[in-house]
Amino acid sequence: METQEITTAPAIIPRIGDKAPNFTSKTTKGDITLHDYAKDKWIVLFSHPADFTPVCTTEMSGFALRKDEFTAFNTELVGLSIDSIHAHLGWVNNVKEKTGVYFDFPIIADIDMKVSKLYGMLQPNESETAAVRAVFFIDPEKKIRLVMYYPLNVGRNMDEILRALEALQTSDKYDVAMPLDWKKGDKVIIPPPKNLDEMNQRLNDDTCERTDFYLCKKEL
Ligand code: BEZ
């Protein structure tokens, strides 16, 4: 396979722990300003490359079909692509007519690429005109808590998006960490001791499942 030269310098992209960059944009549900939107709720902000394309249609339908699960996690969905409002409306209507699935959440019409550039969704060595498949998990304080980037040719996994959201919220609520493949009902990890006293205490703690002082699990 021929190797392609990478021509574009790495961009600065929003990172985990950063304040989510603010913006005001046109969406299929009217204008939204991120920092004023969905007060006291989580936001899953996600981009897709283009309206009227096959993988994107499956993904958007996936978000739409599982919107109630996001609502149950106190989470609002906000989609985005570098398309006009007219294209968004046409696509939403077309998918509804063809499949019965309705994209009942705001989709940003990022025709000037303002939000795509702000969130590192435009990755020019992948595409200079279409956003990659990004997902930003934004907490009620508008802090970025988890970021996913997928290329144009691979759709995301909705189970994993929901699992990661539940893991983040459970970690916050109980001050615990989540092990590999954690899902609701599994044991969680107790934060490791930070000094010798805590270490010795942990070594004598028979209430948790202990591998050693630094890896102890418990039921919630
Ligand atoms: C798609 O959603 O199918 C797609 C969009 C842009 C590039 C490649 C695939």
Boltz pocket constraint, residues with backbone or C-beta under 6 A from the ligand:
constraints:
  - pocket:
      binder: B
      contacts: [[A, 49], [A, 50], [A, 53], [A, 54], [A, 55], [A, 56], [A, 57], [A, 130], [A, 152], [A, 153]]
      max_distance: 6.0
